[in-house]
Amino acid sequence: MMSMKLLQDILYKVRIRSLTGRTDLHITDVQIDSRLVGPGSCFIAIKGASQDGHAYIDTAIQKGATAIVCEVLPDILQPGVNYVQTDDAANAAGIMGHAFHGEPSHHLTLVGVTGTNGKTTVATLLYKLFTALEVNCGLISTVHNMIGGTVSPSTHTTPDVISLNILLKRMVDAGCKYAFMEVSSHAVHQQRIAGLDFAGGIFTNITHDHLDYHKTFDEYIRVKKKFFDGLSSTAFAISNIDDRNGAVMLQNTHADKFYYSLRSVADFKGRIIDNSITGLQMLVNEQDVHFRLIGEFNAYNLLAVYAAGICLGEDRLDVLQTMSNLTGAEGRFDYTVSPEQRIIGIVDYAHTPDALLNVLATIKKFLKGGEQIITVVGCGGDRDRSKRKLMGNAAAEFSTRAIFTSDNPRSEDPAAILKDMAEGMDAMLQRKVLVIEDRKEAIRTAVMMAREDDIILVAGKGHEKYQEIKGQRFPFDDKEVLMRTFTELDK
């Protein structure tokens, strides 16, 4: 049976400027995409980055919408249609989507993870931790969404506001006690999380990214901080105090504040004893633990997960013992070894200069002497151009050889992106760089160049199973291509 709600019952928290018509009518669903509108729908016209929903009001009415929520009323109001005018339709969509689907965030414990790097790993580890502790959980991440043990495909780091509430409602219906979700800066800015009740928030770090969207680094910080500003006094806020903006993130939050650190005094203090290809040996609040994850950046991720586990009321020894057996998220320092030549291949999602430097710094610590680091890397098209030169320099400077290749060029010319990566590079670094536009051929060349014990890093795409070129997604899996090439050249 189709679920229906009275319009007035889903409007009660919305700031209304004017109302034309009735609010005591039944609404069959709430939509922000006119293509999904049906008889009895409420259509919310949002002004997006590329499209304005106001242009689709007539289409929504023709498809059966009986209520329209908008910021600017149409010149002609259609008889029998009810119009609600608000100053902020995106905010209204969050509130109304949440209310229509039974306010799902009130019926489970929702924890958001934000930051430039580490969101996917922290959210995934939290899901794995509590699942291992036999708690029914949900996960909303870049790689995939999980409802209990069932996989649901993911299309965005944070889904649109209507899809997000539907997903949370499905988690509630499946008996999930917790939901762990990545919260992207785009989602905060576009108010995709409006109306949600977060029990906690986690900040990983903030570095150079998404400036194609946010324009300035200060604006990027402000948007990230807005998530913590919105937490309630009953929530917890966990931040990386070693990040120079870690304290700034929490300075205006109403939530209980907690900090984690490898270098400073903090509530959750870690110290790396040993960092090798087999994992991390750490002291966590003076407790000696071995983790299967690798690298200093993962030491931070593990501290964030430990902090959240404690804030959610779990026993510290149970948490640490369970965490010691956890593996990371797909495509995050995901390594394999060629059977014959013993070449180590690492696939990582690193697509920002800082993330790439972190991965390369971790790899360098594994070198015993004489091994090569061969890095295959590109940059995405239609994204922040200013980071391309930084990515190129990072790869060339910290690798023995760097192969610049196509990533997801989208609508751009791959050759132009590769040119941007090499812009201004000095002659010494240039001599370390090969440019091979075809990504498969670039990976194959890296394997052919490698000797026993060398390390190949394929960076930028991680878990992705496609390459996006001229509006089309073609099947492409970095790890699969790397492993197949290992097998072919071992024969």
DADASUL-V688734 format. One record per pair of residues at least 6 apart in sequence whose C-alpha atoms are under 8 Angstrom apart, sorted by the first residue. I is the first residue (numbers start at 1). J is the second residue. Records with the same first field share a line. If there is no record, write none. Layout:
I=J  J
//
This chain:
2=28
3=28  29
4=26  27  28  29
5=26  27  28  100
6=23  24  25  26  27
7=23  24  25  26  27
8=23  24  25
9=99
10=95  96  97  99  100
11=95  96
13=95
14=86  91  92  95  96
15=86  87  88  92
16=84  85  86  87
17=84  85  86  87
18=84  85  86
19=82  83  84  85
20=82  83  84
21=80  81  82  83
22=82
23=82
26=40
27=40  41  42  66  67
28=39  40  41  42
29=40  41  42  100
30=41  42  43  44  96  97  100  162
31=37  41  42  43  44  162
32=43  44  45  46  53  93  162
33=43  53
34=43  53  56  57  59  60
35=60
37=43  60  63  64  65
38=60  63  64  65
39=63  64  65  66
40=64  65  66  67
41=64  65  66  67
42=65  66  67  68  69
43=57  60  65  67  68  69
44=53  68  69  70  89  93
45=52  53  54  56  57  68  69  70  71  89
46=52  53  54  70  89  90
47=53  54  89  90
48=190
54=70  72
57=68
61=81
65=81
66=80  81  82
67=81  82  83  84
68=81  82  83  84
69=83  84  85  86  89
70=83  84  85  86  89
71=85  86  87  88  89
72=85
73=83  85
86=92
90=190  191  192
91=191  192  194  195
92=194
93=161  162  194
94=161  162  191  192  193  194  195  196
95=194  195  196
96=195
97=161  162  165
98=104  162  165  195  196
101=165  166  169
102=169
103=169  196
104=165  168  169  172
105=168  196  197  198
106=197
107=172  177
108=172  176  177  178  179
109=177  178  179  198  199
110=178  179  180  181  197  198  199  200
111=178  179  180  181  198  199  200  201  202
112=123  180  181  182  183  198  200  201  202
113=119  122  123  180  181  182  183  201  202  203  204
114=182  183  184  185  201  202  203  204  224
115=184  203  204  205  206  224
116=204  205  206  207  208  209
117=204  205  206  207  355
118=204  205  297  298  301
119=182  183  204
120=141  142  143  182  329
121=301  328  329  332
122=301  302  304  305
123=139  140  141  180  181  182
124=139  141  180  328  329
125=305  326  327  328  329
126=180  305  308  309
127=137  138  139  179  180
128=326
129=319  322  323  326
130=136  137
131=137
132=322
133=322
135=176  177  178
136=148  175  176  177  178
137=146  147  148  171  176  177  178  179  180
138=145  146  147  148  171  176  178  179  180
139=145  146  147  179  180  181
140=146  154  157  158  179  180  181  182
141=154  156  157  158  181  182
142=154  155  156  157  158  182
143=154  157  329  330  463  464
144=151  152  153  154
145=151  152  153  154
146=152
147=170  171  174  176
148=171  174  176
157=182  183  184
158=164  181  182  183  184  187  192
159=187  192
160=187  192
161=191  192  193  194
164=192
168=179
171=179
185=220  223  224
187=193
188=223  224  226  227
189=223
197=231
198=231  232  235
199=231  232  234  235  236
200=231  235  236  237  238
201=227  228  231  235  236  237  238
202=237  238  239  304  308
203=237  238  239  240  246  249
204=239  240  300  301  304
205=240  243  245  246
206=221  243  245
207=352  354
208=217  352  353  354  387
209=352  384  387
210=220  383  384
211=217  220  384
212=383  384  385
213=384
214=220
221=249
224=249
225=248  249  250
228=237  249  250  252  253  255
229=250  252  253  254
230=253  254
231=237  253  254  255
232=253  254  255
233=254  255  256
234=255  256
235=254  255  256
236=255  256  257  258  311
237=250  253  255  256  257  258
238=257  258  259  260  304  307  308
239=246  247  249  250  257  258  259  260  304
240=246  247  259  260  261  300  304
241=247  259  260  261  264  266
242=260  261  262  263  264
250=257
258=266  267  268  307
259=266  267  268
260=266  267  268  269  270  300  303  304  307
261=268  269  270  300  303
262=269  270  271  272  300
263=271
268=284  285  303  306  307
269=284  285  303
270=282  283  284  285  286  299  303
271=282  283  284
272=280  281  282  283  296  299
273=280  281  282  283
274=280  281  282
275=281  294  295  296  365
276=294  295  365  366
277=294  366
278=292  293  294
279=290  291  292  293  294  295
280=290  291  292  293  294  295  299
281=288  289  290  291
282=288  289  290  291
283=289
284=303
289=320  321  324
290=324
291=323  324  325  326
292=324  325  326  327
293=326  327  328
294=333  362
295=359  362
296=358  362
297=358
306=316  319  320
309=316  319
310=316  319
330=462  463
331=347  348  349  461  462  463  464
332=347  348  349  350  462  463
333=346  347  348  349  359
334=346  347  348
335=344  345  346  347
336=344  345  346  483
337=343  344  345
338=344  345  483  486  487  490
339=486  487  490
340=490
341=451  452  453  490
342=452  453
343=450  451  452  453  454  455  456
344=453  454  455  456
345=455  456  457  458  482
346=455  456  457  458
347=457  458  459  462  478  479
348=457  458  459  460  461  462  463
349=459  460  461  462  463
350=356  359  459  460  461  462
351=379  459  460  461
352=387  391
353=387  390  391  394
356=391  394  395  459
357=394  395  398
360=398  399
361=398
363=373  455
371=453  454  455
372=399  400  401  450  451  454  455
373=399  400  401  454  455  456  457
374=399  400  401  402  403  446  450  454  455  456  457
375=395  399  401  402  403  446  456  457  458  459
376=402  403  404  405  442  443  446  456  457  458  459
377=395  402  403  404  405  406  407  458  459  460
378=404  405  406  407  418  421  459  460
379=388  391  406  407  408  409  417  418  421  460
380=406  407  408  409  410  417
381=407  408  409  410  411  412  414  417
382=409  410  411  412
385=420
388=417  420  421
389=420  421  422  423  424
390=421
391=421
392=404  421  422
393=421  422  425  429
395=402
396=402  429  430  432  433
397=429
400=432
401=432  433  434
402=432  433  434
403=433  434  435  436  442  446
404=418  421  433  434  435  436  437  442
405=418  435  436  437  438  439  442
406=414  418  436  437  438  439
407=439  460  461  467
408=467  468  469
409=417  468  469  470
410=468  469  470  471
411=469  470  471
412=470
414=437
415=437
418=435  437
422=430
436=442
440=481
443=458  481  482  485
444=482  485
446=456
447=456  485  486
448=489
450=456
458=478
461=478
462=478  479
463=477
464=476  477  478
465=475  476  477  478
466=473  474  475  476  477
467=473  474  475  476
468=474
//
